[in-house]
Amino acid sequence: MPRQTTLLQSLGRLYPHVRPILPRLFLGFLCALGASVVALAIPQVLRVLVNSYLEPGGSVPALWWATGIVLLLGSLEAVFLALRRQFAIAPSTTVETSLRTSFYRHLQDLSIAFHDRWGSGQLLSRAMSDLNLIRRWMAFGAMMLIVTALTVVIGVTIMFFTAWQLAIVFLAAAVPIIIYGFRFRRFYGRVSRQSQDQAGDLATTVEESVHGIRVLKAFGRSSEALDAFEEQAEGLRQTEVYKANSLAKFSLVVTLLPEAALAVSLVLGILLVDAGLVSIGALVAFFATAAVIAGPVESMGPLLSMTLTAKTAIDRHFEVMDAKRTITDPEQPCRPAEVHGQLSFDDVHFAYPDASPERPDVLDGVSLDLRAGETMALVGITGSGKSTLLQLVPRLYDVTAGSIRIDGTDVRDYRLEDLRSIVAVAFEDTTLFSSSVRDNVLLGADPASDAEADLLLREALEVAQAQFVYSLPQGADTLIGEEGLSLSGGQRQRVALARAIAARPGLLIMDDPLSALDVRTEELVEHRLREVLADTTTLVVAHRPSTVSLADRVALMENGRISAVGTHAELLAGNEHYRHVIASLPAEPQDLDSQLETEDEDGVVL
Ligand SMILES: Nc1ncnc2c1ncn2[C@@H]1O[C@H](COP(=O)(O)OP(=O)(O)OP(=O)(O)O)[C@@H](O)[C@H]1O
C-alpha cells in the first residue's frame, strides 16, 4: 500500500534535485510572468485608446502611439515566451537524467530480495515514463501553474480597479470553482495513481511475454496471452477515459462559470455605463482583461491535472528510492589478504523474506567445510535448498542465522566488492548482455592491459570449451545477447562459464552450469578447470552422475541440511537416500552443439 503524502510533501522531496537549477527555473518563471503581465497591459492601452481617441475630440497621434505600444508589447510577450523555454528546458533534462541515473544506481544496489518482489515493468515505467512526466512538469507545468494563478490574480485585481461592481460578479463564480477544485484534486490523484500503476503492470506483461515468446509459441498460447493483454490494456484504457472525463468535467465548470459571470457583467456593465458610473473605456478594458485571463483560467484544469500526475510520478519514484539496501558493506571491512579458498558453512539458516512464518527455514542449519582447492558437488532432491545455499556465498541474500566463512572470515566482514571479486558464480540460467562476447566474458575480470585481457579471454574460452566463438562472424567481438547473435543453450552456458573463469576467482560457485553440455565436453571442461584453477575451491550443484563423479567429495542435501559428506563411492555404498537421489537424476542430455563442434569446428548456430 503506497504511503499517503500531501502535494507539498511530495514536491518537497524533489527540492534537493531541483535546487541546482532553481536560478534558471526562476528566470524562466520571471519570463513567463513577464509575458503574462505584458499581455495584461495591452487592454489598458486599449482603454486609453478608446477614451482618448474614440471619444469626441480624440487625437490621431494617440492612435499611432497606441498601435505602436500594442505592437511593442506583443513582441515583448513573444520574446519572454521564447526565453522561458530556453531557461527551463535544458536544466530540467539535466534533473531528469540525474534522477534516472540515481534510480538505476539504486536498483543495482538493492538486494535480490527486492527484485524478487518488484515486477520489471513497474521499475521500467518508473525509470522512463514517470521521470519523463516529472521533467515535463518541471519545465512547463509547475512554472505555468504559478504564472497562471498569478495572472488570474493580477487580472482580477486590475478588473477590480477598472470596474469593481463587475469584478464582484466575476469573483462570485470563483467560489464554486475552488470548492470543486478541492474535490477534484483528491479524486484525480487517486485515478492518476491507478492509471500509472496499471501502465507499469502492462509493461511487465509485455516484458514477460517478449522474454517468454518461445514458450508461448511452443505451447500455442499466443492468443491466450493476447486475450490477457487485451484485458489489461482495456482496464488501463477505461481508467484513462475515466480520468479524461473527470478532467473534461472540471474544465467545463472552470470555463463555463466565468463565462456565465461575464454575461451577467456585460448586462450590468451596460446599465452602469448608462448610469454614468463606469466609462466606456473602462468597460472595454474590463472585457479585454477578462479575455486575456480566459486562457489562463481554462488552462487551470489541465495544469492542475498535470501537477497531480507529476505528484504520483514523484511518489512512485521515491517508493523505489526509499527501499533500503538490506545487504551492505560492514562498517569496518576486512581487507582480503591472499585467498586460500577454505569455505565453511556454520549452522546456516535462511528463510526467504516473503516466506510465511509457519514454514520451516529453507536452510535449516547447514554445516559444511570445503578444503582450500577442493571441488565439492552438492546433491539433493529438487527443492532441497541447493541453489539457495550457493546464493548466500556471494551475499545475493544474507543468512538469517549462522555464518559463512572464507578462510575463517565471515563473508559479511568483507566489502561487497572485495567479496565478489573473490567469489565467481556461474548459474544454470545464463544471462548474457547485449554486448560483444569479449565484454561478456571479461565482465568480472580486471585485466591490467589489453594484452592481459586477450590472454584471459583466450584462456577462459579454451577452458570452457567455447572456442566456437572464434568462428562467429566477428570472432570474440561479435555482438550477442538480446540485440546480437543468438547462441544455442550449450554455447550460452559455455560463454557464461568462461565469464566465471576469466574473473580468476578464489572460489568458484556453479549452479549446474554444464547442464546443457554432453558428458564428454563436461569432462573436458572439468579437466581443464582443474588444471587452470588448481588452487580454486569449487562448489558445484550437480544434477548428473557425471558431474558428481568429477568432484573430490559430495555433500548430500536433505530438507535444508547437509545429511552426509563423502566421496561418491563412499556415499553410494553407505547412504540409502544418496542412492535414491542418484537414481532419480536424469539421463545425460545430448549437447548436439558440442558434438558437432567436435566433428566440425564451424558449429556456429546463427
Ligand atoms: N526467490 C524465492 N522466494 C521464495 N522462495 C523461494 C525462492 N527461491 C526458491 N524458493 C524456495 O526455496 C526452496 C528451495 O529452493 P532451491 O531453488 O534452493 O532448491 P534446489 O535444491 O536448488 O532445487 P532444484 O534442484 O530444483 O534447483 C523451494 O521450496 C523454493 O520454492
The ligand as an SDF file (V2000), in Angstrom:
LIG
                    3D

 31 33  0  0  0  0  0  0  0  0999 V2000
   13.0360  -16.2910   -4.5210 N   0  0  0  0  0  0  0  0  0  0  0  0
   12.3900  -17.1630   -3.7520 C   0  0  0  0  0  0  0  0  0  0  0  0
   11.4210  -16.7350   -2.9110 N   0  0  0  0  0  0  0  0  0  0  0  0
   10.7740  -17.6020   -2.1140 C   0  0  0  0  0  0  0  0  0  0  0  0
   11.0250  -18.9360   -2.0790 N   0  0  0  0  0  0  0  0  0  0  0  0
   11.9580  -19.4240   -2.9040 C   0  0  0  0  0  0  0  0  0  0  0  0
   12.6960  -18.5800   -3.7760 C   0  0  0  0  0  0  0  0  0  0  0  0
   13.5690  -19.3330   -4.4620 N   0  0  0  0  0  0  0  0  0  0  0  0
   13.3970  -20.6150   -4.0360 C   0  0  0  0  0  0  0  0  0  0  0  0
   12.4310  -20.6710   -3.0890 N   0  0  0  0  0  0  0  0  0  0  0  0
   12.0030  -21.8620   -2.3810 C   0  0  0  0  0  0  0  0  0  0  0  0
   13.1080  -22.3720   -1.6640 O   0  0  0  0  0  0  0  0  0  0  0  0
   13.1110  -23.8000   -1.7010 C   0  0  0  0  0  0  0  0  0  0  0  0
   14.4880  -24.2690   -2.1430 C   0  0  0  0  0  0  0  0  0  0  0  0
   14.6900  -23.8580   -3.4760 O   0  0  0  0  0  0  0  0  0  0  0  0
   16.0790  -24.0780   -4.2240 P   0  0  0  0  0  0  0  0  0  0  0  0
   15.9620  -23.4630   -5.5620 O   0  0  0  0  0  0  0  0  0  0  0  0
   17.1810  -23.6500   -3.3500 O   0  0  0  0  0  0  0  0  0  0  0  0
   16.1110  -25.6650   -4.3520 O   0  0  0  0  0  0  0  0  0  0  0  0
   17.1070  -26.5860   -5.1810 P   0  0  0  0  0  0  0  0  0  0  0  0
   17.5270  -27.6690   -4.2600 O   0  0  0  0  0  0  0  0  0  0  0  0
   18.1670  -25.7720   -5.8160 O   0  0  0  0  0  0  0  0  0  0  0  0
   16.1290  -27.1430   -6.2790 O   0  0  0  0  0  0  0  0  0  0  0  0
   16.4770  -27.5880   -7.7810 P   0  0  0  0  0  0  0  0  0  0  0  0
   17.3460  -28.7720   -7.6960 O   0  0  0  0  0  0  0  0  0  0  0  0
   15.1260  -27.8960   -8.3360 O   0  0  0  0  0  0  0  0  0  0  0  0
   17.1210  -26.4080   -8.4460 O   0  0  0  0  0  0  0  0  0  0  0  0
   11.9920  -24.2130   -2.6290 C   0  0  0  0  0  0  0  0  0  0  0  0
   10.9180  -24.6600   -1.8170 O   0  0  0  0  0  0  0  0  0  0  0  0
   11.5990  -22.9610   -3.3480 C   0  0  0  0  0  0  0  0  0  0  0  0
   10.2080  -22.9210   -3.5550 O   0  0  0  0  0  0  0  0  0  0  0  0
  1  2  1  0
  2  3  1  0
  2  7  2  0
  3  4  2  0
  4  5  1  0
  5  6  2  0
  6  7  1  0
  6 10  1  0
  7  8  1  0
  8  9  2  0
  9 10  1  0
 10 11  1  0
 11 12  1  0
 11 30  1  0
 12 13  1  0
 13 14  1  0
 13 28  1  0
 14 15  1  0
 15 16  1  0
 16 17  2  0
 16 18  1  0
 16 19  1  0
 19 20  1  0
 20 21  2  0
 20 22  1  0
 20 23  1  0
 23 24  1  0
 24 25  2  0
 24 26  1  0
 24 27  1  0
 28 29  1  0
 28 30  1  0
 30 31  1  0
M  END
$$$$
